Amino acid sequence: ASDNADFLNNIQQAFNHIELHGVTATIHRLSSKG
């Protein structure tokens, strides 16, 4: 059970990182356009 919880937590952190990276990339694109 503990391993499963850690696994899900790692996935959540990975998605958070990807989402944050996507937002940052979008902001940079919009900034460079302006």
C-alpha positions in Angstrom: 0.0 0.0 0.0 2.8 2.4 0.9 4.6 1.7 -2.4 1.4 2.4 -4.3 0.9 5.7 -2.5 4.5 6.7 -3.3 3.9 5.7 -7.0 0.8 7.9 -7.2 2.6 10.7 -5.5 5.4 10.5 -8.0 3.0 10.6 -10.9 1.2 13.6 -9.4 4.5 15.5 -9.0 5.5 14.6 -12.6 2.2 16.0 -13.9 2.7 19.1 -11.8 6.1 19.6 -13.2 4.9 19.1 -16.8 2.0 21.5 -16.2 4.3 24.1 -14.7 6.8 23.8 -17.6 3.9 24.1 -20.1 2.7 27.3 -18.4 6.2 28.8 -18.3 6.8 27.9 -22.0 3.4 29.6 -22.9 4.3 32.7 -21.0 7.7 32.9 -22.8 6.0 32.5 -26.2 3.5 35.3 -25.4 6.3 37.5 -24.1 8.4 37.0 -27.2 5.4 37.8 -29.4 4.8 41.1 -27.6 
